[in-house]
Amino acid sequence: MFKKLKAYLASRSPDNLYRINGAVPFKTAIFCGLQHILAMFVANITPIIIVFGNASIGGDIELETAIISAIFVAGVGTLIQLFSIWRIGARLPIVVGISFTFVGVLSTVAVQYGIGTMIGSTLVGGGIIMILGFFAQYWRKFVKPIVLAIVILAIGLSLIPVGIKQLLGTNTLSNFDIGSTWPFLVVGFITLVSYIIFANLFKNWVKNTAIILAIGIGYLVSLVFHFSGVATFFDFTTLEVTSALDVINVPRLIDFGILRFDFGAIAITTIIYIVAATEAMGDVSALTHICENREATNKEISGAIVGDGLISSLSAIFGALPITTFSQNVGVIKETKICNRMTIFFGALFLLLFSFFPILAKVIITIPEPVLGGCMIILFTSIVIAGLEMIAKLGFSKKNSLILCLALGIGYGLSLLSLDTNIAVFFNSLGYVGIIISNPVPTMFLISLVLSLVIKETPPVAPVEASLS
């Protein structure tokens, strides 16, 4: 074993950055791993803040505890996906984190039934999807390649507004004010331009770490504007840390006495788990397409889903939310072409380090939203491009074109209607159905899935030769 490890480390080469397997220099691997973590860190804890941040549902689990648990479980889950134990994990450069897909449903469950019921639904739903994952080779055939490609497209489309809102430093565009927003635009634009320059005008390690370098420049520029996130942590006059934090923290299991199990909550949560499993299938397919220009195997698909299910149940007993493969990091790989598992391994170690040393996580949390938005816009749009490339590879046949048209026109179109306040209120009145309709990922998935099974492929019509007589 030690001989193999020694031989592996002796083979370190920068060229291996663009291969799934192979050793790379430690310095490069560390920077590239940190780059992956910066791309997903805030997005990993944002769902926790949204769900647990409502004062009316707090009490059973503290927000800070849930955040630390989310960071810890994301690190453990990423390691599981990287190395695979038995049939658990895909053995691919996958980064996992708290899924946005569950936010609407779990927020509703938490408000109506309490945190204990939400955690119970997460625990049971993760177990169900883990079991289904073991049999993915049998039901995967019903999810056609065009469906996976459209799911990837939908994920990218659903994330672009998140990047725009980060760029503008606001959660809603209804009260957009250019007078108060221009500092965010300046910082976001400088971050974006910095990334473009580093990624396109430089080579070697500068190009490979363009995201982290751009975020660093954006962060420095943001200090001029005293954004609230940074100001809560630093005293600008003395440049000293102002927050009092525990030096070391150990993630803790929940009090199992708070667990509650409701059939309806478990059922709707499991439905969203199935959508998330399809997202995982799409992410894995995108990764193998980007990294090795091939289709994902049944073993990789099954391992990824089983891993997500197991990690989600683990996340529940630590008081966090469901985990899934992170599309942001698929975007990082798509943009940088760096798909080496060793780099992701160091990223997972950073997550574990942050979960045990909260002060390190606190520094990352202070990165202003426009800094992240400046980079995320390109990364999220890269996911859209990956989906389009997968569709193009499949071909724009009549069937594929019709499925794509209806998935975009109806599925994505319905989600755009939610931007209207009155329609959003109507969607909210529909309960779980409204939550699904307002999200392009489940709607585009369901539409493309049904149509791919119902519509028959029309054979191409042979051209008619003109008569010379």
C-alpha positions, 0 to 999 in steps of 0.5 A: 500500500505504501509503495503504491502511495509512494509511486503515486506521489512520485508521478505528480505532474501539472498535466494530471490536472486535466485528468480525473486520476493522477497526482498533481503538485501539492501547491497546485492541488491546494489552490485548485481545491480552495478554488472549488470551496470558494465557489460553493461555500456560501451556496452551501450554507445559504439554504440553511440560513433560509430555512433555519433563519425564520424565528418562528421555527427556531429552538430545536436546533441552533442556526450556528450548529446547523451551519457548522454541520452543513460544512462538516457533512459537505466535506465528508460527503465529498470524500465519499463521492471521490473515493467510493466505498463498496457501491457508495460514491461515484469515484468522480471529481464531485463536490457535494453541498446543501441542495437549494432544490429542497429549500421551498418544500422543507421551509414549508414543512418546518413552518407547518410541522416543525424542525423535528418533522423536517429533519425526520423527512430528510432522514427517511427520504435520504434512506429511500433514495439511497435504496433506489440508487442501488437499483439505478441501472434498472430505472435509469433507462427510463430517463433518456439522455435528452432528459439529463441534458435538459436537467443540466440546462434547467439547473444552469437556468435556475442558478443564473438569477442567483448569480445576478442577485449576488452581483446586485447584493439583493435577494429581490429585484422588486426594490432595485435602486441604482443609487444604492446598488452601484457599489455592488455593480462596481465590485462585481464588475471588477471581479468579473473582469479580473476573472476574464483576464486571469483565465484568458491572458495568463497561463499555468497556475494563474489561469488554473486559479483564476477564480480564487485570484479574482475573488481576492481582488474583488474582496480587496476592492470591497473593503473600500465600500465597507460592505456590511458582511465584511464590517461585521468581522473587521474593524476598518480603523484598526484592521482587527477581528471584531467577532468573538468565536470559538477556536475549535468546534466539534460537529454534534449529533442532534437530540433524537428526541426531536424527530417526528415522522409525518407521512405527507411530509416524507412523501413530498420530500421523497419526490424532491429527492427523486428530482435531486437524484436526476440532478445528480445523474445530470451532473455526473453525465456532464462531468464525464462528458466534460472530463473524458468525452464519454457517457457515465456508466451505471456504476457511476450513476448508481454510486452518486445517487447512493452516496447522495442518499447516505450523505443526506441521511447523515446530514439529517442526524447532524441537524442539516439539510439534504446534500446533493452534487453541486452544479456550481463545481461542475461549472468550475470544471467546465470553465477551467477543465481541471477535473483531477480528484486530488484537487477536490480531495484538498477541497474536502479537507478544507471543508472539514478544517472549516467545520472544526475551526469556525473562525476560518469559516467566518472569514469565508462567509464575509466575502461580499455577495457581488464578489461571488456574483462576479464569478458565479455568473460565468460559472452558472452560465457554463452549466447552461452551455454544458447542457446545450453541448450535451443536447447538440451531441444528441442531435436536434432531431424532431423529437429532441427539438420538440421536447426541448421547446416544450420544456423551455416554453412551459417548464421554464416559462412557468418559473418566470411567471413567479417573478410577478408578485401576484402570480407568486402569491397564487403559486404559494397558495397551491402549497407543494404544487406551487413550489414545484411549478415555480422551480424550473428544474422539477418542471422541465424534468417532468415535462421532458421525462413524460415527452421522451417516453410518449413521443416516438422518434420520426425517421428522417424523410429521404430526399426526393430526387428530381426527374430529368425526363 
